[in-house]
Amino acid sequence: TGGRNKSVIMTCALAGTFLVSWAPFVAYNVMEQTTTNSIPQDLYIASFVCIFLNTAANPILYTLTNRRFSRYVVGLIQLKWARAKSVSFVYNRANNSSTST
């Protein structure tokens, strides 16, 4: 079925992204515990950044793989845009009326 296939694709994409982004951090920690040589601090920072990239990738993956979630995100963006425009309009109108009197 189509819905089941989309769920499997979404789950595989999320799990794959999770594994790829957490693997460097886990590998760094294993190496740190098992070797006596010093490991460059830059590798730790790079592995930690991968974790944050995973967090950033999740909403993108959900948006790309789930039509309902995608519509919800677009609705939120449009609502924020509409509110920003109305607040800007009210602010400009208030400033123009106070300077004209």
C-alpha positions as a printed NumPy array, in Angstrom:
array([[ 0.   ,  0.   ,  0.   ],
       [ 1.075,  3.582, -0.673],
       [ 0.736,  4.851,  2.886],
       [ 2.757,  2.013,  4.303],
       [ 5.546,  2.528,  1.746],
       [ 5.762,  6.229,  2.582],
       [ 5.991,  5.385,  6.28 ],
       [ 8.782,  2.912,  5.61 ],
       [10.661,  5.463,  3.496],
       [10.293,  8.14 ,  6.17 ],
       [11.415,  5.772,  8.925],
       [14.424,  4.608,  6.915],
       [15.403,  8.195,  6.095],
       [15.164,  9.242,  9.731],
       [16.99 ,  6.165, 11.021],
       [19.703,  6.471,  8.372],
       [20.243, 10.138,  9.149],
       [20.347,  9.345, 12.855],
       [22.934,  6.602, 12.399],
       [25.139,  8.626, 10.064],
       [25.086, 11.714, 12.256],
       [25.662,  9.956, 15.582],
       [28.312,  7.5  , 14.343],
       [31.215, 10.001, 14.468],
       [30.386, 10.974, 18.051],
       [30.148,  7.367, 19.192],
       [33.356,  6.465, 17.337],
       [35.166,  9.399, 18.934],
       [34.089,  8.349, 22.422],
       [35.09 ,  4.721, 21.815],
       [38.484,  5.825, 20.508],
       [38.957,  8.142, 23.458],
       [38.283,  5.322, 25.919],
       [40.346,  2.655, 24.172],
       [43.486,  4.469, 22.986],
       [46.3  ,  6.043, 24.916],
       [47.098,  8.483, 22.106],
       [45.562, 11.915, 22.259],
       [42.729, 12.526, 19.822],
       [42.483, 15.993, 18.264],
       [39.835, 18.213, 19.804],
       [38.709, 19.187, 16.292],
       [37.385, 15.649, 15.774],
       [35.274, 15.992, 18.911],
       [33.867, 19.303, 17.719],
       [33.153, 17.912, 14.245],
       [31.402, 14.859, 15.698],
       [29.346, 17.073, 17.995],
       [28.324, 19.287, 15.063],
       [27.021, 16.163, 13.295],
       [24.562, 15.676, 16.158],
       [23.215, 19.19 , 15.691],
       [22.953, 18.622, 11.952],
       [20.798, 15.58 , 12.694],
       [18.495, 17.785, 14.749],
       [18.308, 20.289, 11.905],
       [17.714, 17.564,  9.315],
       [14.717, 15.985, 11.071],
       [12.157, 18.722, 10.273],
       [13.422, 18.837,  6.696],
       [13.035, 15.075,  6.335],
       [ 9.56 , 15.151,  7.874],
       [ 8.556, 17.956,  5.504],
       [ 9.884, 16.103,  2.473],
       [ 8.363, 12.74 ,  3.36 ],
       [ 5.055, 13.598,  5.038],
       [ 2.503, 15.605,  3.069],
       [ 0.354, 16.423,  6.119],
       [ 3.367, 17.704,  8.078],
       [ 4.482, 19.684,  5.033],
       [ 1.098, 21.414,  4.761],
       [ 1.202, 22.229,  8.477],
       [ 4.687, 23.79 ,  8.203],
       [ 3.683, 25.827,  5.16 ],
       [ 0.579, 27.001,  7.037],
       [ 2.696, 28.107,  9.978],
       [ 5.062, 30.006,  7.712],
       [ 2.173, 31.698,  5.916],
       [ 0.538, 32.586,  9.237],
       [ 3.775, 34.108, 10.509],
       [ 4.157, 36.048,  7.246],
       [ 0.559, 37.304,  7.444],
       [ 0.979, 38.364, 11.08 ],
       [ 4.251, 40.127, 10.319],
       [ 2.587, 42.035,  7.48 ],
       [-0.417, 43.019,  9.632],
       [ 1.783, 44.107, 12.539],
       [ 3.912, 46.133, 10.143],
       [ 0.787, 47.714,  8.643],
       [-0.61 , 48.63 , 12.073],
       [ 2.769, 49.987, 13.204],
       [ 3.215, 52.108, 10.07 ],
       [-0.348, 53.38 , 10.284],
       [ 0.078, 54.352, 13.969],
       [ 3.323, 56.194, 13.237],
       [ 1.87 , 58.027, 10.258],
       [-1.208, 59.182, 12.197],
       [ 0.84 , 60.395, 15.174],
       [ 3.218, 62.443, 12.99 ],
       [ 0.459, 64.068, 10.954],
       [-1.273, 65.676, 13.965]])
